Amino acid sequence: MSEDDPDGRRLADLEERLKKARGQRTEQPRPGEHYSQLGIAFRLLSELIAAVLVGGGVGWALDQVLGTSPLLLILLFLTGMVAGVITVVRTARQMENNRPSGKP
């Protein structure tokens, strides 16, 4: 494009404004510094479900191998539930302590 071309000047002006805008960006919060309510809910739910499934799965597998059905399934399922609740409470406390000040 030539210098007399109005589109060329508009394009150069746009590029310059974009550079200025990119330079004036505010710093983004670091990961773990701010959580959305939905993100918190999904994280806590997934930790609880994972603990229960792992406990139940290990209990079922051991029952199949050892022939103690359903004793280990029930025992490790309940252990997984307790571990899941403990993990959820611990994670919630950590998130509460890491919450930025000034926000509810």
N, C-alpha and C positions, 0 to 999 in steps of 0.2 A: 504494500500500500504506500502511496505517496504521502508526503507531508501535507499536501493540500486537501487530502481526503478527510472529510469530517468524521467518517467512521473510524479511521485510524487514530485520530485524536481521542475520540470517545473511548476506544479500546485501551489506549495508553492511560487515559484518565481512570478508567475502571481498574486497570491493573495496579495503578498507584494507590487507589483507595483500598483495594484488597490488601495490599502490603501493609498499609497503615492499620487496617482493622485487625489483621493477623498479629501485628505487633502489640496491639492494645488489649489482647485477650486477658481475661482474668484467669488466675491460676485455678485449675480444676482441683476439687478435693481429692486427697489421696485415697486409694482403695482401702476400705475398712473404716473410713472416717465418717461416712454418711450412708445410712441404709434406708431403703424404701420399706414401707410397712409390708408390702407384698413379698419383697425379697427376704425379709426377716421370717415371715410366715413359712415360705417355701424351704428356707434353710432349716428351720427348727423341725418342720414336718418330715423332711427327708432324713434328718439325723435320727429321729424317732423310728421311722419306718425301717431304715437300714439296720438299726440295732435289733429290732424285733425279727426281721427276716433272717439276719445272720444267726441269731440265737436259735430260731426255729429250724433253720436249714442245717445247722451243725447238729442239733439234737436229733433231727430226723435221720441224718446220715449215720450218726453213731448208733441209733436204734437199729438201722438196717444191718450194720456191720456186727453189732454185738447181740442182736436179737432180744433187746430189752423193751420192745415197743409197748406202749407209748411213754414209758417212764422218762427217758432222756429228752424226748421231744417236749414234754410238758415242763420239765425242770429247766431246760435251756431256753425255752420260749419265755418263761417267766423271768429268767435271768436277763434275757435280752430286753424285756420290757423295763425292768429296773435300770439297767444300764442306759437305755434310751432316755428315760426320764432324767436320770442324773446328768447325762450329756446335754440334754435340752436346757436344764436349769443352769448348768455351768456356762453354756454358750450364751444364754440370755443375759446372765450377769456380766460376762465379758463385753457383750454388745452395749449394755447399759453403761459400763464404765468407760467405753471408748466413744460414747456419743458426744458430739460437739456441744459445747456449752451454748446456752441461749436458745436451744431448740427443745421442745417438749418431747 
